[in-house]
């Protein structure tokens, strides 16, 4: 009888731990202040990619990050992005070109805080001169809605 009671209590304890773990995960991956939905990250990336192509047509090379933001400002295109491209905090926008400026890569991501688990699973977006836009998340994160 005592063994059955111990098994029953252990089973309930395991069930309680499992249920509390799934509730915690749902809270941690929910939308928090400052998080931009994936669709808006894609829009921001489309603005940057389009600007790179326009810049390349005019200048016969791709723009650095500072040049790209200046070009967007000059063309009055900054307002087309849902992300403030002049001050994207808490996001990071990184534009990298090769030395000859014939290739580029753009990354938009929200850097994780190693001390705050809820920041580890944010969606990032990537693109290059191919024009293909990628969405990505760290391994072991639940899939983000698109």
Chimera marker file (.cmm) of the C-alpha trace (Angstrom):
<marker_set name="trace">
<marker id="1" x="0.000" y="0.000" z="0.000" r="1" g="1" b="0" radius="0.5"/>
<marker id="2" x="2.831" y="2.368" z="0.925" r="1" g="1" b="0" radius="0.5"/>
<marker id="3" x="4.565" y="1.651" z="-2.428" r="1" g="1" b="0" radius="0.5"/>
<marker id="4" x="1.407" y="2.481" z="-4.399" r="1" g="1" b="0" radius="0.5"/>
<marker id="5" x="1.108" y="5.772" z="-2.562" r="1" g="1" b="0" radius="0.5"/>
<marker id="6" x="4.742" y="6.665" z="-3.349" r="1" g="1" b="0" radius="0.5"/>
<marker id="7" x="4.256" y="5.820" z="-7.027" r="1" g="1" b="0" radius="0.5"/>
<marker id="8" x="1.082" y="7.938" z="-7.097" r="1" g="1" b="0" radius="0.5"/>
<marker id="9" x="2.854" y="10.893" z="-5.475" r="1" g="1" b="0" radius="0.5"/>
<marker id="10" x="5.864" y="10.612" z="-7.820" r="1" g="1" b="0" radius="0.5"/>
<marker id="11" x="3.590" y="10.450" z="-10.871" r="1" g="1" b="0" radius="0.5"/>
<marker id="12" x="1.741" y="13.573" z="-9.707" r="1" g="1" b="0" radius="0.5"/>
<marker id="13" x="5.036" y="15.362" z="-9.061" r="1" g="1" b="0" radius="0.5"/>
<marker id="14" x="6.308" y="14.522" z="-12.554" r="1" g="1" b="0" radius="0.5"/>
<marker id="15" x="3.014" y="15.667" z="-14.075" r="1" g="1" b="0" radius="0.5"/>
<marker id="16" x="3.124" y="18.949" z="-12.129" r="1" g="1" b="0" radius="0.5"/>
<marker id="17" x="6.705" y="19.654" z="-13.227" r="1" g="1" b="0" radius="0.5"/>
<marker id="18" x="5.841" y="18.917" z="-16.874" r="1" g="1" b="0" radius="0.5"/>
<marker id="19" x="2.797" y="21.177" z="-16.795" r="1" g="1" b="0" radius="0.5"/>
<marker id="20" x="4.636" y="24.048" z="-15.118" r="1" g="1" b="0" radius="0.5"/>
<marker id="21" x="7.460" y="23.734" z="-17.661" r="1" g="1" b="0" radius="0.5"/>
<marker id="22" x="5.101" y="24.068" z="-20.626" r="1" g="1" b="0" radius="0.5"/>
<marker id="23" x="3.353" y="27.054" z="-19.031" r="1" g="1" b="0" radius="0.5"/>
<marker id="24" x="6.713" y="28.765" z="-18.448" r="1" g="1" b="0" radius="0.5"/>
<marker id="25" x="7.781" y="28.143" z="-22.050" r="1" g="1" b="0" radius="0.5"/>
<marker id="26" x="4.562" y="29.705" z="-23.355" r="1" g="1" b="0" radius="0.5"/>
<marker id="27" x="5.130" y="32.815" z="-21.261" r="1" g="1" b="0" radius="0.5"/>
<marker id="28" x="8.768" y="33.121" z="-22.314" r="1" g="1" b="0" radius="0.5"/>
<marker id="29" x="8.091" y="32.879" z="-26.047" r="1" g="1" b="0" radius="0.5"/>
<marker id="30" x="5.091" y="35.206" z="-26.057" r="1" g="1" b="0" radius="0.5"/>
<marker id="31" x="5.182" y="38.669" z="-27.607" r="1" g="1" b="0" radius="0.5"/>
<marker id="32" x="6.961" y="41.115" z="-25.348" r="1" g="1" b="0" radius="0.5"/>
<marker id="33" x="7.465" y="44.849" z="-25.581" r="1" g="1" b="0" radius="0.5"/>
<marker id="34" x="9.710" y="45.877" z="-28.461" r="1" g="1" b="0" radius="0.5"/>
<marker id="35" x="9.348" y="42.635" z="-30.426" r="1" g="1" b="0" radius="0.5"/>
<marker id="36" x="8.561" y="43.180" z="-34.086" r="1" g="1" b="0" radius="0.5"/>
<marker id="37" x="6.464" y="40.466" z="-35.797" r="1" g="1" b="0" radius="0.5"/>
<marker id="38" x="8.193" y="38.477" z="-38.537" r="1" g="1" b="0" radius="0.5"/>
<marker id="39" x="6.105" y="40.129" z="-41.269" r="1" g="1" b="0" radius="0.5"/>
<marker id="40" x="7.437" y="43.552" z="-40.238" r="1" g="1" b="0" radius="0.5"/>
<marker id="41" x="11.010" y="42.279" z="-40.135" r="1" g="1" b="0" radius="0.5"/>
<marker id="42" x="10.490" y="41.047" z="-43.698" r="1" g="1" b="0" radius="0.5"/>
<marker id="43" x="9.158" y="44.463" z="-44.727" r="1" g="1" b="0" radius="0.5"/>
<marker id="44" x="12.207" y="46.161" z="-43.224" r="1" g="1" b="0" radius="0.5"/>
<marker id="45" x="14.468" y="43.711" z="-45.083" r="1" g="1" b="0" radius="0.5"/>
<marker id="46" x="12.612" y="44.336" z="-48.359" r="1" g="1" b="0" radius="0.5"/>
<marker id="47" x="13.162" y="48.088" z="-47.922" r="1" g="1" b="0" radius="0.5"/>
<marker id="48" x="16.877" y="47.536" z="-47.322" r="1" g="1" b="0" radius="0.5"/>
<marker id="49" x="17.227" y="45.103" z="-50.227" r="1" g="1" b="0" radius="0.5"/>
<marker id="50" x="15.391" y="47.408" z="-52.625" r="1" g="1" b="0" radius="0.5"/>
<marker id="51" x="17.548" y="50.318" z="-51.507" r="1" g="1" b="0" radius="0.5"/>
<marker id="52" x="20.711" y="48.264" z="-52.098" r="1" g="1" b="0" radius="0.5"/>
<marker id="53" x="19.639" y="47.477" z="-55.656" r="1" g="1" b="0" radius="0.5"/>
<marker id="54" x="18.742" y="51.131" z="-56.338" r="1" g="1" b="0" radius="0.5"/>
<marker id="55" x="22.035" y="52.284" z="-54.825" r="1" g="1" b="0" radius="0.5"/>
<marker id="56" x="23.946" y="49.770" z="-56.964" r="1" g="1" b="0" radius="0.5"/>
<marker id="57" x="22.213" y="50.968" z="-60.145" r="1" g="1" b="0" radius="0.5"/>
<marker id="58" x="23.206" y="54.580" z="-59.387" r="1" g="1" b="0" radius="0.5"/>
<marker id="59" x="26.709" y="53.950" z="-57.996" r="1" g="1" b="0" radius="0.5"/>
<marker id="60" x="27.794" y="50.676" z="-59.678" r="1" g="1" b="0" radius="0.5"/>
<marker id="61" x="28.539" y="49.127" z="-56.285" r="1" g="1" b="0" radius="0.5"/>
<marker id="62" x="26.645" y="48.176" z="-53.130" r="1" g="1" b="0" radius="0.5"/>
<marker id="63" x="26.381" y="50.512" z="-50.152" r="1" g="1" b="0" radius="0.5"/>
<marker id="64" x="27.934" y="50.203" z="-46.737" r="1" g="1" b="0" radius="0.5"/>
<marker id="65" x="25.557" y="50.495" z="-43.788" r="1" g="1" b="0" radius="0.5"/>
<marker id="66" x="26.092" y="54.243" z="-43.340" r="1" g="1" b="0" radius="0.5"/>
<marker id="67" x="25.793" y="54.853" z="-47.083" r="1" g="1" b="0" radius="0.5"/>
<marker id="68" x="22.596" y="52.806" z="-47.228" r="1" g="1" b="0" radius="0.5"/>
<marker id="69" x="20.931" y="54.742" z="-44.393" r="1" g="1" b="0" radius="0.5"/>
<marker id="70" x="21.997" y="58.039" z="-46.002" r="1" g="1" b="0" radius="0.5"/>
<marker id="71" x="20.586" y="56.841" z="-49.337" r="1" g="1" b="0" radius="0.5"/>
<marker id="72" x="17.275" y="55.906" z="-47.695" r="1" g="1" b="0" radius="0.5"/>
<marker id="73" x="17.142" y="59.332" z="-46.052" r="1" g="1" b="0" radius="0.5"/>
<marker id="74" x="17.944" y="61.079" z="-49.364" r="1" g="1" b="0" radius="0.5"/>
<marker id="75" x="15.191" y="59.153" z="-51.189" r="1" g="1" b="0" radius="0.5"/>
<marker id="76" x="12.696" y="59.657" z="-48.313" r="1" g="1" b="0" radius="0.5"/>
<marker id="77" x="12.339" y="55.883" z="-47.982" r="1" g="1" b="0" radius="0.5"/>
<marker id="78" x="13.105" y="55.594" z="-44.256" r="1" g="1" b="0" radius="0.5"/>
<marker id="79" x="9.376" y="55.774" z="-43.466" r="1" g="1" b="0" radius="0.5"/>
<marker id="80" x="8.691" y="52.673" z="-45.575" r="1" g="1" b="0" radius="0.5"/>
<marker id="81" x="10.306" y="50.466" z="-42.945" r="1" g="1" b="0" radius="0.5"/>
<marker id="82" x="8.403" y="49.498" z="-39.777" r="1" g="1" b="0" radius="0.5"/>
<marker id="83" x="11.806" y="49.430" z="-38.046" r="1" g="1" b="0" radius="0.5"/>
<marker id="84" x="13.598" y="52.715" z="-37.395" r="1" g="1" b="0" radius="0.5"/>
<marker id="85" x="16.653" y="52.087" z="-39.555" r="1" g="1" b="0" radius="0.5"/>
<marker id="86" x="18.533" y="55.114" z="-38.172" r="1" g="1" b="0" radius="0.5"/>
<marker id="87" x="18.099" y="53.869" z="-34.593" r="1" g="1" b="0" radius="0.5"/>
<marker id="88" x="16.900" y="50.248" z="-34.697" r="1" g="1" b="0" radius="0.5"/>
<marker id="89" x="17.401" y="49.497" z="-30.968" r="1" g="1" b="0" radius="0.5"/>
<marker id="90" x="16.756" y="46.998" z="-29.477" r="1" g="1" b="0" radius="0.5"/>
<marker id="91" x="17.392" y="45.390" z="-32.881" r="1" g="1" b="0" radius="0.5"/>
<marker id="92" x="20.705" y="45.327" z="-34.716" r="1" g="1" b="0" radius="0.5"/>
<marker id="93" x="20.888" y="45.981" z="-38.436" r="1" g="1" b="0" radius="0.5"/>
<marker id="94" x="24.178" y="44.950" z="-39.973" r="1" g="1" b="0" radius="0.5"/>
<marker id="95" x="25.130" y="45.595" z="-43.600" r="1" g="1" b="0" radius="0.5"/>
<marker id="96" x="28.386" y="44.014" z="-44.723" r="1" g="1" b="0" radius="0.5"/>
<marker id="97" x="29.984" y="44.379" z="-48.138" r="1" g="1" b="0" radius="0.5"/>
<marker id="98" x="33.056" y="42.724" z="-49.576" r="1" g="1" b="0" radius="0.5"/>
<marker id="99" x="36.090" y="44.984" z="-50.267" r="1" g="1" b="0" radius="0.5"/>
<marker id="100" x="35.029" y="45.624" z="-53.874" r="1" g="1" b="0" radius="0.5"/>
<marker id="101" x="31.376" y="46.238" z="-52.827" r="1" g="1" b="0" radius="0.5"/>
<marker id="102" x="30.140" y="43.710" z="-55.397" r="1" g="1" b="0" radius="0.5"/>
<marker id="103" x="28.489" y="41.524" z="-52.739" r="1" g="1" b="0" radius="0.5"/>
<marker id="104" x="26.581" y="42.326" z="-49.572" r="1" g="1" b="0" radius="0.5"/>
<marker id="105" x="24.856" y="40.661" z="-46.650" r="1" g="1" b="0" radius="0.5"/>
<marker id="106" x="22.209" y="42.213" z="-44.417" r="1" g="1" b="0" radius="0.5"/>
<marker id="107" x="21.153" y="40.904" z="-41.016" r="1" g="1" b="0" radius="0.5"/>
<marker id="108" x="18.340" y="42.163" z="-38.806" r="1" g="1" b="0" radius="0.5"/>
<marker id="109" x="18.219" y="40.569" z="-35.381" r="1" g="1" b="0" radius="0.5"/>
<marker id="110" x="17.485" y="41.280" z="-31.775" r="1" g="1" b="0" radius="0.5"/>
<marker id="111" x="20.565" y="40.233" z="-29.811" r="1" g="1" b="0" radius="0.5"/>
<marker id="112" x="19.844" y="37.809" z="-26.987" r="1" g="1" b="0" radius="0.5"/>
<marker id="113" x="20.626" y="38.647" z="-23.395" r="1" g="1" b="0" radius="0.5"/>
<marker id="114" x="22.497" y="35.600" z="-22.048" r="1" g="1" b="0" radius="0.5"/>
<marker id="115" x="20.937" y="36.205" z="-18.626" r="1" g="1" b="0" radius="0.5"/>
<marker id="116" x="17.312" y="36.417" z="-19.821" r="1" g="1" b="0" radius="0.5"/>
<marker id="117" x="16.040" y="33.171" z="-21.338" r="1" g="1" b="0" radius="0.5"/>
<marker id="118" x="12.986" y="34.839" z="-22.916" r="1" g="1" b="0" radius="0.5"/>
<marker id="119" x="15.319" y="36.741" z="-25.296" r="1" g="1" b="0" radius="0.5"/>
<marker id="120" x="16.987" y="33.653" z="-26.743" r="1" g="1" b="0" radius="0.5"/>
<marker id="121" x="14.347" y="32.734" z="-29.342" r="1" g="1" b="0" radius="0.5"/>
<marker id="122" x="13.802" y="35.908" z="-31.334" r="1" g="1" b="0" radius="0.5"/>
<marker id="123" x="13.422" y="35.638" z="-35.096" r="1" g="1" b="0" radius="0.5"/>
<marker id="124" x="16.146" y="37.151" z="-37.275" r="1" g="1" b="0" radius="0.5"/>
<marker id="125" x="16.142" y="37.863" z="-40.993" r="1" g="1" b="0" radius="0.5"/>
<marker id="126" x="19.012" y="37.660" z="-43.479" r="1" g="1" b="0" radius="0.5"/>
<marker id="127" x="19.519" y="38.562" z="-47.126" r="1" g="1" b="0" radius="0.5"/>
<marker id="128" x="22.221" y="39.187" z="-49.712" r="1" g="1" b="0" radius="0.5"/>
<marker id="129" x="22.582" y="40.290" z="-53.334" r="1" g="1" b="0" radius="0.5"/>
<marker id="130" x="20.638" y="37.221" z="-54.504" r="1" g="1" b="0" radius="0.5"/>
<marker id="131" x="17.510" y="38.944" z="-53.184" r="1" g="1" b="0" radius="0.5"/>
<marker id="132" x="16.407" y="35.890" z="-51.216" r="1" g="1" b="0" radius="0.5"/>
<marker id="133" x="15.236" y="36.721" z="-47.688" r="1" g="1" b="0" radius="0.5"/>
<marker id="134" x="15.642" y="34.147" z="-44.934" r="1" g="1" b="0" radius="0.5"/>
<marker id="135" x="13.964" y="33.977" z="-41.538" r="1" g="1" b="0" radius="0.5"/>
<marker id="136" x="15.830" y="32.148" z="-38.818" r="1" g="1" b="0" radius="0.5"/>
<marker id="137" x="15.678" y="31.220" z="-35.168" r="1" g="1" b="0" radius="0.5"/>
<marker id="138" x="18.132" y="29.582" z="-32.811" r="1" g="1" b="0" radius="0.5"/>
<marker id="139" x="18.037" y="25.800" z="-32.550" r="1" g="1" b="0" radius="0.5"/>
<marker id="140" x="15.610" y="24.367" z="-29.962" r="1" g="1" b="0" radius="0.5"/>
<marker id="141" x="13.253" y="27.348" z="-30.136" r="1" g="1" b="0" radius="0.5"/>
<marker id="142" x="9.566" y="26.885" z="-30.911" r="1" g="1" b="0" radius="0.5"/>
<marker id="143" x="8.631" y="27.980" z="-34.420" r="1" g="1" b="0" radius="0.5"/>
<marker id="144" x="7.582" y="31.598" z="-34.630" r="1" g="1" b="0" radius="0.5"/>
<marker id="145" x="4.326" y="32.453" z="-36.396" r="1" g="1" b="0" radius="0.5"/>
<marker id="146" x="4.866" y="34.002" z="-39.827" r="1" g="1" b="0" radius="0.5"/>
<link id1="1" id2="2" r="1" g="1" b="0" radius="0.2"/>
<link id1="2" id2="3" r="1" g="1" b="0" radius="0.2"/>
<link id1="3" id2="4" r="1" g="1" b="0" radius="0.2"/>
<link id1="4" id2="5" r="1" g="1" b="0" radius="0.2"/>
<link id1="5" id2="6" r="1" g="1" b="0" radius="0.2"/>
<link id1="6" id2="7" r="1" g="1" b="0" radius="0.2"/>
<link id1="7" id2="8" r="1" g="1" b="0" radius="0.2"/>
<link id1="8" id2="9" r="1" g="1" b="0" radius="0.2"/>
<link id1="9" id2="10" r="1" g="1" b="0" radius="0.2"/>
<link id1="10" id2="11" r="1" g="1" b="0" radius="0.2"/>
<link id1="11" id2="12" r="1" g="1" b="0" radius="0.2"/>
<link id1="12" id2="13" r="1" g="1" b="0" radius="0.2"/>
<link id1="13" id2="14" r="1" g="1" b="0" radius="0.2"/>
<link id1="14" id2="15" r="1" g="1" b="0" radius="0.2"/>
<link id1="15" id2="16" r="1" g="1" b="0" radius="0.2"/>
<link id1="16" id2="17" r="1" g="1" b="0" radius="0.2"/>
<link id1="17" id2="18" r="1" g="1" b="0" radius="0.2"/>
<link id1="18" id2="19" r="1" g="1" b="0" radius="0.2"/>
<link id1="19" id2="20" r="1" g="1" b="0" radius="0.2"/>
<link id1="20" id2="21" r="1" g="1" b="0" radius="0.2"/>
<link id1="21" id2="22" r="1" g="1" b="0" radius="0.2"/>
<link id1="22" id2="23" r="1" g="1" b="0" radius="0.2"/>
<link id1="23" id2="24" r="1" g="1" b="0" radius="0.2"/>
<link id1="24" id2="25" r="1" g="1" b="0" radius="0.2"/>
<link id1="25" id2="26" r="1" g="1" b="0" radius="0.2"/>
<link id1="26" id2="27" r="1" g="1" b="0" radius="0.2"/>
<link id1="27" id2="28" r="1" g="1" b="0" radius="0.2"/>
<link id1="28" id2="29" r="1" g="1" b="0" radius="0.2"/>
<link id1="29" id2="30" r="1" g="1" b="0" radius="0.2"/>
<link id1="30" id2="31" r="1" g="1" b="0" radius="0.2"/>
<link id1="31" id2="32" r="1" g="1" b="0" radius="0.2"/>
<link id1="32" id2="33" r="1" g="1" b="0" radius="0.2"/>
<link id1="33" id2="34" r="1" g="1" b="0" radius="0.2"/>
<link id1="34" id2="35" r="1" g="1" b="0" radius="0.2"/>
<link id1="35" id2="36" r="1" g="1" b="0" radius="0.2"/>
<link id1="36" id2="37" r="1" g="1" b="0" radius="0.2"/>
<link id1="37" id2="38" r="1" g="1" b="0" radius="0.2"/>
<link id1="38" id2="39" r="1" g="1" b="0" radius="0.2"/>
<link id1="39" id2="40" r="1" g="1" b="0" radius="0.2"/>
<link id1="40" id2="41" r="1" g="1" b="0" radius="0.2"/>
<link id1="41" id2="42" r="1" g="1" b="0" radius="0.2"/>
<link id1="42" id2="43" r="1" g="1" b="0" radius="0.2"/>
<link id1="43" id2="44" r="1" g="1" b="0" radius="0.2"/>
<link id1="44" id2="45" r="1" g="1" b="0" radius="0.2"/>
<link id1="45" id2="46" r="1" g="1" b="0" radius="0.2"/>
<link id1="46" id2="47" r="1" g="1" b="0" radius="0.2"/>
<link id1="47" id2="48" r="1" g="1" b="0" radius="0.2"/>
<link id1="48" id2="49" r="1" g="1" b="0" radius="0.2"/>
<link id1="49" id2="50" r="1" g="1" b="0" radius="0.2"/>
<link id1="50" id2="51" r="1" g="1" b="0" radius="0.2"/>
<link id1="51" id2="52" r="1" g="1" b="0" radius="0.2"/>
<link id1="52" id2="53" r="1" g="1" b="0" radius="0.2"/>
<link id1="53" id2="54" r="1" g="1" b="0" radius="0.2"/>
<link id1="54" id2="55" r="1" g="1" b="0" radius="0.2"/>
<link id1="55" id2="56" r="1" g="1" b="0" radius="0.2"/>
<link id1="56" id2="57" r="1" g="1" b="0" radius="0.2"/>
<link id1="57" id2="58" r="1" g="1" b="0" radius="0.2"/>
<link id1="58" id2="59" r="1" g="1" b="0" radius="0.2"/>
<link id1="59" id2="60" r="1" g="1" b="0" radius="0.2"/>
<link id1="60" id2="61" r="1" g="1" b="0" radius="0.2"/>
<link id1="61" id2="62" r="1" g="1" b="0" radius="0.2"/>
<link id1="62" id2="63" r="1" g="1" b="0" radius="0.2"/>
<link id1="63" id2="64" r="1" g="1" b="0" radius="0.2"/>
<link id1="64" id2="65" r="1" g="1" b="0" radius="0.2"/>
<link id1="65" id2="66" r="1" g="1" b="0" radius="0.2"/>
<link id1="66" id2="67" r="1" g="1" b="0" radius="0.2"/>
<link id1="67" id2="68" r="1" g="1" b="0" radius="0.2"/>
<link id1="68" id2="69" r="1" g="1" b="0" radius="0.2"/>
<link id1="69" id2="70" r="1" g="1" b="0" radius="0.2"/>
<link id1="70" id2="71" r="1" g="1" b="0" radius="0.2"/>
<link id1="71" id2="72" r="1" g="1" b="0" radius="0.2"/>
<link id1="72" id2="73" r="1" g="1" b="0" radius="0.2"/>
<link id1="73" id2="74" r="1" g="1" b="0" radius="0.2"/>
<link id1="74" id2="75" r="1" g="1" b="0" radius="0.2"/>
<link id1="75" id2="76" r="1" g="1" b="0" radius="0.2"/>
<link id1="76" id2="77" r="1" g="1" b="0" radius="0.2"/>
<link id1="77" id2="78" r="1" g="1" b="0" radius="0.2"/>
<link id1="78" id2="79" r="1" g="1" b="0" radius="0.2"/>
<link id1="79" id2="80" r="1" g="1" b="0" radius="0.2"/>
<link id1="80" id2="81" r="1" g="1" b="0" radius="0.2"/>
<link id1="81" id2="82" r="1" g="1" b="0" radius="0.2"/>
<link id1="82" id2="83" r="1" g="1" b="0" radius="0.2"/>
<link id1="83" id2="84" r="1" g="1" b="0" radius="0.2"/>
<link id1="84" id2="85" r="1" g="1" b="0" radius="0.2"/>
<link id1="85" id2="86" r="1" g="1" b="0" radius="0.2"/>
<link id1="86" id2="87" r="1" g="1" b="0" radius="0.2"/>
<link id1="87" id2="88" r="1" g="1" b="0" radius="0.2"/>
<link id1="88" id2="89" r="1" g="1" b="0" radius="0.2"/>
<link id1="89" id2="90" r="1" g="1" b="0" radius="0.2"/>
<link id1="90" id2="91" r="1" g="1" b="0" radius="0.2"/>
<link id1="91" id2="92" r="1" g="1" b="0" radius="0.2"/>
<link id1="92" id2="93" r="1" g="1" b="0" radius="0.2"/>
<link id1="93" id2="94" r="1" g="1" b="0" radius="0.2"/>
<link id1="94" id2="95" r="1" g="1" b="0" radius="0.2"/>
<link id1="95" id2="96" r="1" g="1" b="0" radius="0.2"/>
<link id1="96" id2="97" r="1" g="1" b="0" radius="0.2"/>
<link id1="97" id2="98" r="1" g="1" b="0" radius="0.2"/>
<link id1="98" id2="99" r="1" g="1" b="0" radius="0.2"/>
<link id1="99" id2="100" r="1" g="1" b="0" radius="0.2"/>
<link id1="100" id2="101" r="1" g="1" b="0" radius="0.2"/>
<link id1="101" id2="102" r="1" g="1" b="0" radius="0.2"/>
<link id1="102" id2="103" r="1" g="1" b="0" radius="0.2"/>
<link id1="103" id2="104" r="1" g="1" b="0" radius="0.2"/>
<link id1="104" id2="105" r="1" g="1" b="0" radius="0.2"/>
<link id1="105" id2="106" r="1" g="1" b="0" radius="0.2"/>
<link id1="106" id2="107" r="1" g="1" b="0" radius="0.2"/>
<link id1="107" id2="108" r="1" g="1" b="0" radius="0.2"/>
<link id1="108" id2="109" r="1" g="1" b="0" radius="0.2"/>
<link id1="109" id2="110" r="1" g="1" b="0" radius="0.2"/>
<link id1="110" id2="111" r="1" g="1" b="0" radius="0.2"/>
<link id1="111" id2="112" r="1" g="1" b="0" radius="0.2"/>
<link id1="112" id2="113" r="1" g="1" b="0" radius="0.2"/>
<link id1="113" id2="114" r="1" g="1" b="0" radius="0.2"/>
<link id1="114" id2="115" r="1" g="1" b="0" radius="0.2"/>
<link id1="115" id2="116" r="1" g="1" b="0" radius="0.2"/>
<link id1="116" id2="117" r="1" g="1" b="0" radius="0.2"/>
<link id1="117" id2="118" r="1" g="1" b="0" radius="0.2"/>
<link id1="118" id2="119" r="1" g="1" b="0" radius="0.2"/>
<link id1="119" id2="120" r="1" g="1" b="0" radius="0.2"/>
<link id1="120" id2="121" r="1" g="1" b="0" radius="0.2"/>
<link id1="121" id2="122" r="1" g="1" b="0" radius="0.2"/>
<link id1="122" id2="123" r="1" g="1" b="0" radius="0.2"/>
<link id1="123" id2="124" r="1" g="1" b="0" radius="0.2"/>
<link id1="124" id2="125" r="1" g="1" b="0" radius="0.2"/>
<link id1="125" id2="126" r="1" g="1" b="0" radius="0.2"/>
<link id1="126" id2="127" r="1" g="1" b="0" radius="0.2"/>
<link id1="127" id2="128" r="1" g="1" b="0" radius="0.2"/>
<link id1="128" id2="129" r="1" g="1" b="0" radius="0.2"/>
<link id1="129" id2="130" r="1" g="1" b="0" radius="0.2"/>
<link id1="130" id2="131" r="1" g="1" b="0" radius="0.2"/>
<link id1="131" id2="132" r="1" g="1" b="0" radius="0.2"/>
<link id1="132" id2="133" r="1" g="1" b="0" radius="0.2"/>
<link id1="133" id2="134" r="1" g="1" b="0" radius="0.2"/>
<link id1="134" id2="135" r="1" g="1" b="0" radius="0.2"/>
<link id1="135" id2="136" r="1" g="1" b="0" radius="0.2"/>
<link id1="136" id2="137" r="1" g="1" b="0" radius="0.2"/>
<link id1="137" id2="138" r="1" g="1" b="0" radius="0.2"/>
<link id1="138" id2="139" r="1" g="1" b="0" radius="0.2"/>
<link id1="139" id2="140" r="1" g="1" b="0" radius="0.2"/>
<link id1="140" id2="141" r="1" g="1" b="0" radius="0.2"/>
<link id1="141" id2="142" r="1" g="1" b="0" radius="0.2"/>
<link id1="142" id2="143" r="1" g="1" b="0" radius="0.2"/>
<link id1="143" id2="144" r="1" g="1" b="0" radius="0.2"/>
<link id1="144" id2="145" r="1" g="1" b="0" radius="0.2"/>
<link id1="145" id2="146" r="1" g="1" b="0" radius="0.2"/>
</marker_set>
